[in-house]
Amino acid sequence: MPRPGPKAVRAALREHARPDKAEGMRAYLKSELPCLGVQVPVARRLAKTLFGTAPCDDLSTLSKLVEQLWFAAEFREERFVALNILRLKPHRALLTAKAAPLLETLIRSGAWWDLVDELSAHVVGVMLENDPKAMAKVLRRWAESDELWLKRSALVCQVVRGEETDLDVLEHAIEHAVDGKDFFLRKGIGWAMRSVGRKYPAVVRRWLTKWEGRLSPLSVREARKALS
């Protein structure tokens, strides 16, 4: 059974379009691509409806499908459908370090918080869970790179992992972002530390002491939310 292509995805999204929300969404996201006004949960459901009954059997097929839809997108929500194909349960086992080149492509080309954070928390985080040793090396490389959004991904990819957080990998990511001036790095550090603080408050207190004077006020405020 052939899988839906870009035109079919676009048509499905148009059925849920909210023209009254579209321009506001585009302005909020500062998106170069126009928006249809479709909410993220709807895009997630469409990914499951359109592709859940015909999952990909291997990473190569999955990568080609996602990249086709991603780069053919004429509206931002099409990219949300594409990335949520990766989140489908039948594809979870394919998310290992071998998928890192695909994720690098999506993160570099997505290059904004809405797409990068969704990919990081719900795809890159699963890759780390499935393939911890190899993905730890990938995330350390991303943290050391000059690419803002790869660094952001290394920071925030574990925000929903709770007790399973690889603290060494996260500490490495913070160390290589702590002196950065960019808002998204500072916010990412704070968000990551806040998520760790819910389970490991002593770790966050140690980090606040370790990087005292280097952490931005934004990062410190966010981190302390879990300690109050």
Backbone bond lengths (Angstrom), bond angles and torsions (degrees), N, CA, C in turn:
res aa  C-N    CA-C-N  psi(-1)  N-CA   C-N-CA  omega(-1)  CA-C   N-CA-C  phi
1 M - - - 1.465 - - 1.521 109.60 -
2 P 1.331 118.59 122.50 1.463 120.72 -178.36 1.527 111.36 -67.24
3 R 1.326 115.90 142.05 1.461 120.42 179.24 1.525 109.73 -84.38
4 P 1.329 117.26 151.15 1.464 120.21 179.02 1.529 111.33 -59.68
5 G 1.314 115.87 144.57 1.446 121.63 176.55 1.520 110.95 -101.19
6 P 1.329 116.86 -173.29 1.466 120.75 -177.23 1.530 113.95 -55.80
7 K 1.320 117.58 -40.77 1.467 119.31 -178.35 1.522 111.51 -65.66
8 A 1.325 116.63 -38.86 1.461 120.13 179.23 1.526 111.02 -67.31
9 V 1.327 116.97 -39.90 1.464 120.51 177.24 1.524 110.08 -63.29
10 R 1.321 116.02 -43.56 1.471 120.74 -179.99 1.525 110.75 -62.45
11 A 1.305 116.55 -41.82 1.471 120.33 179.82 1.523 110.89 -64.78
12 A 1.327 116.70 -40.88 1.468 120.25 179.20 1.527 110.88 -64.45
13 L 1.327 116.66 -39.66 1.458 120.52 178.35 1.527 111.39 -66.60
14 R 1.318 116.23 -38.65 1.474 120.01 -178.90 1.529 111.28 -60.22
15 E 1.317 117.17 -29.50 1.465 119.94 178.96 1.526 111.94 -65.45
16 H 1.328 116.54 -19.97 1.467 121.45 -179.56 1.531 111.52 -112.40
17 A 1.313 117.28 11.22 1.464 121.60 -175.72 1.527 111.19 -63.23
18 R 1.318 115.24 144.99 1.457 122.52 174.58 1.523 107.84 -125.13
19 P 1.321 117.63 87.10 1.474 120.20 -178.08 1.526 113.14 -54.96
20 D 1.336 117.26 -30.40 1.464 120.58 179.86 1.527 112.21 -69.97
21 K 1.338 116.94 -18.55 1.464 121.45 179.85 1.528 112.56 -102.67
22 A 1.317 116.87 -15.77 1.462 121.01 -167.74 1.519 113.58 -61.19
23 E 1.331 117.76 -50.53 1.460 119.90 -176.23 1.522 111.79 -69.00
24 G 1.327 116.18 -35.60 1.457 119.04 176.72 1.522 111.68 -64.83
25 M 1.329 115.64 -39.16 1.460 120.45 177.30 1.520 110.54 -64.18
26 R 1.319 115.56 -44.36 1.461 118.94 -179.38 1.522 111.24 -62.83
27 A 1.325 116.79 -40.93 1.459 120.60 179.38 1.520 111.15 -65.77
28 Y 1.335 116.34 -42.46 1.464 121.08 -179.32 1.522 111.05 -62.66
29 L 1.338 116.25 -41.78 1.463 121.32 -178.09 1.527 112.98 -85.88
30 K 1.333 116.33 -6.51 1.473 121.09 -176.49 1.529 110.08 51.09
31 S 1.317 114.43 46.17 1.462 121.22 -171.99 1.524 112.09 -87.94
32 E 1.325 115.70 131.86 1.467 120.17 172.40 1.524 109.87 -69.34
33 L 1.318 116.39 -36.42 1.461 120.45 176.34 1.526 109.37 -76.98
34 P 1.315 118.05 141.73 1.464 119.69 173.62 1.523 110.46 -67.37
35 C 1.329 115.50 162.24 1.461 121.63 179.00 1.524 109.92 -116.68
36 L 1.316 115.01 156.15 1.458 121.77 176.10 1.529 111.94 -98.94
37 G 1.313 116.34 -9.88 1.454 120.14 -177.31 1.516 113.18 83.97
38 V 1.328 117.74 18.53 1.463 122.26 179.56 1.531 109.13 -85.93
39 Q 1.318 116.30 129.47 1.457 120.23 -179.05 1.531 110.84 -72.94
40 V 1.336 115.37 153.36 1.467 121.47 -176.50 1.534 112.33 -57.46
41 P 1.342 120.62 -44.60 1.471 118.73 179.50 1.526 113.01 -58.88
42 V 1.326 116.77 -32.44 1.470 120.19 178.08 1.525 109.73 -67.96
43 A 1.315 117.13 -43.25 1.465 121.18 177.88 1.526 110.83 -60.78
44 R 1.317 116.73 -38.65 1.463 120.53 177.75 1.532 110.64 -63.21
45 R 1.325 115.57 -44.67 1.466 118.91 -179.81 1.520 111.44 -64.74
46 L 1.322 116.69 -37.60 1.464 119.77 179.16 1.527 111.18 -65.42
47 A 1.322 117.26 -37.52 1.469 119.90 176.94 1.526 110.13 -58.52
48 K 1.322 115.92 -43.27 1.472 120.24 179.87 1.516 111.08 -68.98
49 T 1.329 117.00 -42.00 1.460 120.89 -178.55 1.520 111.77 -65.41
50 L 1.336 116.28 -43.94 1.465 120.97 -174.42 1.518 113.19 -79.33
51 F 1.345 117.03 -31.97 1.464 119.50 -170.49 1.525 113.88 -123.49
52 G 1.315 117.53 -7.89 1.463 119.82 -176.01 1.511 114.32 -69.16
53 T 1.321 117.07 -25.47 1.463 119.64 -178.48 1.525 113.13 -90.45
54 A 1.336 116.14 -5.58 1.473 120.35 178.33 1.523 109.35 -136.68
55 P 1.335 116.95 63.38 1.465 119.70 -177.33 1.526 112.05 -67.19
56 C 1.318 114.51 159.69 1.469 120.59 178.23 1.524 109.17 -82.02
57 D 1.319 115.38 144.13 1.463 120.39 -177.00 1.523 113.23 -89.61
58 D 1.325 117.29 -16.38 1.460 119.73 -176.81 1.523 109.60 -146.98
59 L 1.324 115.75 163.16 1.461 121.79 -175.42 1.517 111.98 -65.32
60 S 1.325 117.97 -37.41 1.463 120.57 -179.18 1.525 110.84 -60.79
61 T 1.322 116.97 -46.68 1.466 120.87 179.09 1.526 110.90 -64.19
62 L 1.322 115.85 -42.86 1.464 120.34 179.15 1.524 111.21 -62.43
63 S 1.309 116.95 -44.08 1.467 121.03 -179.40 1.519 111.60 -62.44
64 K 1.327 116.48 -43.61 1.459 120.36 -179.80 1.522 111.17 -63.67
65 L 1.327 116.48 -40.95 1.457 120.56 179.41 1.524 110.90 -63.36
66 V 1.321 116.00 -50.01 1.469 120.04 -177.17 1.526 110.81 -64.06
67 E 1.317 117.78 -44.22 1.465 120.26 -179.98 1.523 111.37 -65.24
68 Q 1.325 117.23 -37.85 1.466 119.78 178.14 1.524 110.49 -59.05
69 L 1.330 116.46 -49.22 1.455 120.54 -178.07 1.530 111.29 -69.05
70 W 1.304 116.16 -38.10 1.474 121.72 -177.58 1.527 111.18 -63.30
71 F 1.309 116.14 -49.91 1.471 119.55 -173.93 1.529 113.05 -83.92
72 A 1.326 117.30 -14.29 1.464 120.54 175.37 1.529 111.57 -90.00
73 A 1.333 116.95 -3.08 1.460 121.08 -174.22 1.528 111.60 -60.55
74 E 1.312 115.37 132.90 1.461 121.94 173.18 1.524 111.04 -105.63
75 F 1.345 116.09 -15.30 1.456 122.24 176.94 1.521 108.41 -131.06
76 R 1.330 116.26 148.62 1.464 120.15 -174.06 1.523 112.47 -59.57
77 E 1.326 116.61 -37.05 1.462 119.90 -177.30 1.527 112.63 -62.82
78 E 1.325 117.44 -23.33 1.469 119.48 176.67 1.527 110.41 -63.41
79 R 1.319 116.72 -32.98 1.460 119.80 177.67 1.523 111.29 -71.67
80 F 1.323 116.61 -30.51 1.455 118.18 175.79 1.525 111.09 -69.04
81 V 1.305 117.14 -37.77 1.465 119.23 174.30 1.525 109.72 -62.11
82 A 1.334 116.63 -45.81 1.466 120.68 -177.90 1.520 111.57 -59.14
83 L 1.327 117.36 -48.54 1.463 118.96 -176.95 1.523 111.77 -68.94
84 N 1.335 116.65 -28.70 1.463 118.88 179.66 1.519 112.95 -76.98
85 I 1.316 117.37 -13.24 1.468 119.73 169.94 1.523 109.54 -62.58
86 L 1.329 116.48 -36.24 1.461 120.83 178.24 1.525 111.90 -64.40
87 R 1.326 116.97 -26.07 1.453 121.36 -176.53 1.527 113.51 -84.88
88 L 1.320 117.02 -8.33 1.460 119.51 -178.72 1.531 110.60 -61.07
89 K 1.309 116.60 139.30 1.467 121.66 -174.80 1.526 113.45 -53.39
90 P 1.352 120.43 -41.65 1.465 119.22 -179.68 1.530 113.49 -64.73
91 H 1.332 116.79 -18.29 1.465 120.01 -178.22 1.524 112.81 -94.53
92 R 1.314 116.83 -7.07 1.462 120.31 -173.65 1.529 112.23 -57.35
93 A 1.328 117.11 -41.28 1.466 120.64 -177.53 1.524 112.48 -67.06
94 L 1.328 117.77 -19.73 1.467 121.62 179.63 1.519 112.28 -81.83
95 L 1.322 116.69 -8.50 1.467 120.97 -176.16 1.524 109.87 -88.18
96 T 1.321 115.75 88.77 1.460 123.69 176.18 1.522 108.06 -128.50
97 A 1.310 116.40 -173.49 1.463 120.24 179.02 1.529 111.90 -61.36
98 K 1.322 117.57 -20.61 1.463 119.95 177.28 1.531 111.57 -65.60
99 A 1.309 116.51 -20.03 1.467 120.67 177.83 1.523 112.36 -87.21
100 A 1.338 118.03 -0.62 1.468 120.81 -176.96 1.529 113.11 -58.34
101 P 1.349 120.09 -41.68 1.468 118.34 177.98 1.525 113.02 -59.21
102 L 1.328 117.07 -39.15 1.460 120.48 176.55 1.520 110.43 -62.40
103 L 1.323 116.80 -47.45 1.465 119.51 -178.34 1.522 111.69 -65.34
104 E 1.311 117.72 -36.80 1.460 119.52 175.72 1.521 110.51 -60.52
105 T 1.316 116.38 -42.94 1.467 120.49 178.85 1.519 110.84 -60.80
106 L 1.321 117.32 -46.07 1.460 121.14 -178.34 1.526 111.76 -67.54
107 I 1.316 116.60 -41.01 1.466 120.12 -179.30 1.526 111.09 -67.82
108 R 1.319 116.97 -44.74 1.473 120.18 179.71 1.527 111.57 -63.91
109 S 1.316 117.12 -40.70 1.462 120.00 -177.18 1.533 111.71 -82.62
110 G 1.332 117.18 -28.87 1.466 120.39 176.61 1.517 111.09 -70.75
111 A 1.314 116.06 -48.72 1.467 124.38 168.53 1.521 114.52 45.12
112 W 1.317 116.89 41.65 1.463 120.74 171.53 1.512 108.48 -158.05
113 W 1.325 116.42 157.11 1.460 120.82 -166.70 1.523 113.91 -62.25
114 D 1.332 118.19 -36.59 1.467 118.64 -174.48 1.522 111.74 -64.67
115 L 1.330 116.37 -44.82 1.459 120.75 179.92 1.528 111.20 -75.56
116 V 1.319 116.42 -44.30 1.468 120.38 -176.18 1.526 111.31 -65.69
117 D 1.323 117.53 -42.17 1.460 119.48 -177.91 1.526 112.05 -68.49
118 E 1.327 116.37 -37.99 1.463 119.97 177.02 1.534 110.61 -63.86
119 L 1.319 116.17 -45.02 1.463 120.64 177.97 1.527 110.68 -63.70
120 S 1.315 116.59 -41.46 1.463 120.72 -174.70 1.521 111.91 -67.71
121 A 1.325 116.66 -54.06 1.461 120.45 -174.07 1.519 112.49 -68.92
122 H 1.329 117.33 -34.34 1.459 119.92 -169.95 1.528 114.96 -111.18
123 V 1.317 117.40 -6.97 1.464 120.17 176.23 1.528 109.91 -122.06
124 V 1.325 117.21 -57.18 1.466 120.00 179.65 1.529 110.26 -60.86
125 G 1.321 117.11 -38.97 1.462 119.86 177.66 1.515 112.74 -61.00
126 V 1.321 116.92 -38.09 1.466 121.05 177.13 1.533 110.25 -68.76
127 M 1.316 117.15 -38.03 1.464 120.71 176.48 1.524 110.76 -59.25
128 L 1.325 116.67 -41.55 1.461 120.76 177.95 1.526 110.84 -65.08
129 E 1.320 116.44 -39.56 1.468 120.43 177.94 1.522 111.41 -64.80
130 N 1.326 117.10 -42.19 1.463 121.35 -176.74 1.522 113.07 -75.85
131 D 1.321 117.01 -30.69 1.464 121.50 -169.93 1.528 109.14 -141.74
132 P 1.342 117.39 64.90 1.465 120.37 -167.04 1.524 115.95 -61.54
133 K 1.324 117.98 -43.80 1.462 119.15 -176.36 1.527 111.93 -66.67
134 A 1.321 116.12 -48.86 1.466 119.71 -178.20 1.522 111.01 -67.97
135 M 1.339 117.57 -39.03 1.459 119.53 -179.11 1.522 111.84 -72.20
136 A 1.315 117.66 -28.75 1.462 119.49 175.47 1.527 109.96 -60.39
137 K 1.326 116.30 -40.31 1.469 120.21 177.46 1.532 110.85 -65.28
138 V 1.338 116.28 -41.54 1.463 120.59 178.80 1.526 110.04 -61.00
139 L 1.320 116.99 -47.18 1.460 120.73 -176.52 1.523 111.80 -67.97
140 R 1.302 117.33 -34.51 1.468 119.41 174.80 1.530 110.20 -64.35
141 R 1.313 116.65 -39.69 1.469 119.97 177.84 1.518 110.92 -65.45
142 W 1.336 116.64 -42.53 1.461 119.61 177.82 1.528 110.52 -61.80
143 A 1.321 116.49 -42.03 1.462 120.63 -179.07 1.524 111.57 -62.13
144 E 1.316 116.48 -33.81 1.465 121.35 -177.86 1.524 113.02 -85.46
145 S 1.325 117.35 -6.75 1.463 121.01 -176.19 1.527 110.78 -76.14
146 D 1.329 115.16 169.99 1.465 120.96 175.88 1.525 111.64 -94.01
147 E 1.326 117.25 2.52 1.456 121.65 -177.94 1.528 109.58 -86.08
148 L 1.327 116.93 115.36 1.457 122.88 -176.30 1.523 112.47 -52.03
149 W 1.329 117.20 -47.32 1.460 119.82 -170.54 1.527 112.23 -77.96
150 L 1.324 118.04 -26.07 1.461 119.64 171.47 1.529 109.77 -69.13
151 K 1.331 116.61 -40.10 1.466 120.39 176.68 1.525 110.52 -63.20
152 R 1.337 116.11 -41.96 1.467 120.23 177.81 1.533 110.02 -61.40
153 S 1.321 117.01 -42.33 1.460 120.59 -179.93 1.522 111.07 -62.44
154 A 1.329 117.26 -42.05 1.461 120.46 178.79 1.524 111.51 -61.83
155 L 1.327 116.36 -30.21 1.457 121.09 179.02 1.525 112.75 -76.17
156 V 1.332 116.85 -44.74 1.467 119.60 -167.67 1.526 114.52 -102.46
157 C 1.318 118.01 -0.86 1.467 119.33 -175.05 1.524 113.31 -68.68
158 Q 1.331 117.86 -11.20 1.465 119.69 -177.45 1.532 113.17 -111.20
159 V 1.322 118.10 12.88 1.467 119.78 -172.20 1.529 113.46 -65.82
160 V 1.332 118.75 -18.02 1.467 119.68 178.39 1.530 111.34 -111.14
161 R 1.324 117.91 13.38 1.466 120.22 -176.41 1.533 113.09 -88.84
162 G 1.314 117.16 -15.75 1.462 120.06 175.42 1.517 113.17 56.79
163 E 1.340 116.14 -124.91 1.461 120.89 -177.37 1.522 113.15 -66.86
164 E 1.324 117.13 -15.18 1.464 120.87 -179.73 1.531 112.29 -86.61
165 T 1.318 117.46 0.72 1.463 120.93 -178.86 1.520 110.85 -57.20
166 D 1.325 116.40 131.65 1.463 121.76 173.03 1.530 106.47 -82.67
167 L 1.311 115.59 97.69 1.458 120.62 -173.57 1.521 112.23 -66.46
168 D 1.322 117.81 -33.67 1.469 120.46 178.92 1.527 111.05 -64.62
169 V 1.334 115.78 -43.58 1.466 119.93 179.13 1.519 110.51 -64.56
170 L 1.330 116.74 -42.66 1.460 119.83 179.89 1.524 111.23 -66.58
171 E 1.320 117.40 -41.29 1.468 119.90 178.68 1.525 110.66 -61.14
172 H 1.318 116.36 -39.05 1.463 121.21 176.72 1.526 110.67 -62.38
173 A 1.332 115.99 -42.36 1.458 120.15 -179.67 1.529 111.16 -64.81
174 I 1.331 116.33 -41.51 1.468 119.41 179.42 1.525 110.43 -66.13
175 E 1.320 116.08 -42.99 1.473 119.89 -179.71 1.527 111.65 -56.26
176 H 1.319 116.72 -35.18 1.461 120.30 -177.39 1.532 112.83 -91.02
177 A 1.330 116.49 3.71 1.462 120.00 177.18 1.523 112.75 -123.57
178 V 1.327 116.54 -13.26 1.460 120.81 -168.81 1.523 113.27 -62.03
179 D 1.318 118.35 -29.07 1.463 120.70 -179.50 1.524 112.94 -92.72
180 G 1.331 116.22 1.31 1.456 120.10 -179.94 1.519 111.76 -71.67
181 K 1.313 115.78 149.01 1.463 121.10 -178.32 1.521 112.73 -98.17
182 D 1.319 117.20 -8.47 1.454 119.88 -174.73 1.534 111.11 -71.86
183 F 1.318 115.57 138.16 1.466 121.54 179.90 1.525 111.49 -56.37
184 F 1.328 117.84 -41.96 1.464 120.39 -174.08 1.525 111.68 -70.26
185 L 1.318 118.04 -28.36 1.456 119.98 173.74 1.526 109.87 -73.31
186 R 1.323 116.47 -45.02 1.462 119.74 -178.84 1.528 111.47 -63.46
187 K 1.329 115.36 -43.34 1.464 119.56 177.34 1.526 110.79 -65.14
188 G 1.343 116.38 -40.65 1.462 120.72 179.63 1.519 112.05 -62.61
189 I 1.321 117.59 -40.56 1.463 121.19 176.98 1.519 110.15 -61.07
190 G 1.324 116.12 -47.53 1.450 119.85 -179.10 1.513 112.87 -63.14
191 W 1.318 116.06 -42.50 1.467 121.37 179.77 1.526 110.11 -62.69
192 A 1.336 115.98 -44.78 1.463 120.32 -179.63 1.525 111.00 -63.91
193 M 1.322 116.95 -43.92 1.464 120.19 -179.43 1.519 111.28 -67.64
194 R 1.316 117.64 -37.03 1.464 121.35 177.65 1.528 110.54 -62.37
195 S 1.344 116.97 -42.05 1.465 120.12 -179.93 1.522 110.90 -66.14
196 V 1.328 117.67 -38.27 1.466 121.18 177.80 1.521 110.43 -67.95
197 G 1.334 116.44 -37.62 1.456 120.48 -175.97 1.508 114.44 -62.12
198 R 1.321 117.80 -23.47 1.464 120.34 178.84 1.529 111.44 -65.55
199 K 1.335 116.60 -33.04 1.465 121.22 -178.72 1.527 112.11 -106.19
200 Y 1.314 116.07 -31.90 1.464 120.51 -174.75 1.531 110.54 -130.72
201 P 1.333 118.13 67.19 1.463 119.84 -178.26 1.531 113.43 -59.80
202 A 1.328 117.21 -32.53 1.464 119.50 -179.62 1.523 111.03 -65.53
203 V 1.322 116.36 -34.50 1.470 120.34 178.07 1.525 110.11 -64.70
204 V 1.317 116.53 -44.22 1.457 120.03 -179.04 1.529 110.59 -66.18
205 R 1.307 117.36 -39.40 1.466 119.67 176.94 1.529 110.52 -61.51
206 R 1.329 115.57 -40.40 1.478 119.03 177.91 1.513 110.30 -63.55
207 W 1.337 117.11 -42.54 1.457 120.31 179.96 1.526 111.74 -65.13
208 L 1.342 116.36 -39.74 1.464 119.33 178.48 1.527 110.81 -61.42
209 T 1.313 116.00 -36.67 1.470 119.87 176.87 1.527 110.92 -72.43
210 K 1.313 116.50 -44.22 1.460 121.30 -177.83 1.523 112.06 -58.39
211 W 1.351 115.97 -42.70 1.463 119.78 -175.15 1.529 112.66 -105.75
212 E 1.328 116.54 20.87 1.463 120.00 179.36 1.530 109.75 -57.96
213 G 1.314 116.13 130.75 1.456 120.91 -177.48 1.506 113.39 91.04
214 R 1.324 117.29 -17.11 1.469 121.25 177.82 1.530 111.00 -105.24
215 L 1.336 116.14 -33.62 1.458 119.58 177.77 1.527 110.10 -68.37
216 S 1.319 116.27 139.53 1.465 120.38 176.55 1.526 109.73 -71.65
217 P 1.331 118.27 155.94 1.464 120.36 175.26 1.528 112.35 -55.39
218 L 1.346 117.30 -36.19 1.469 121.02 178.06 1.520 110.65 -60.89
219 S 1.322 116.95 -47.53 1.465 120.92 -179.83 1.523 110.81 -61.61
220 V 1.326 116.67 -42.60 1.463 120.78 -178.74 1.527 110.90 -64.93
221 R 1.336 116.62 -43.93 1.473 119.66 179.59 1.519 111.19 -59.56
222 E 1.330 115.96 -45.95 1.465 119.79 -179.77 1.531 111.03 -63.88
223 A 1.323 116.82 -43.92 1.469 120.52 -178.11 1.516 111.26 -62.40
224 R 1.320 117.48 -39.08 1.461 121.70 -175.05 1.528 113.04 -74.13
225 K 1.328 116.90 -14.07 1.466 119.94 179.09 1.526 111.89 -60.45
226 A 1.324 115.92 -31.54 1.471 120.00 -179.66 1.534 111.73 -83.62
227 L 1.328 117.42 -8.90 1.446 120.57 -175.82 1.530 112.47 -104.13
228 S 1.311 116.77 -12.24 1.464 120.50 -176.84 1.526 111.12 -80.43
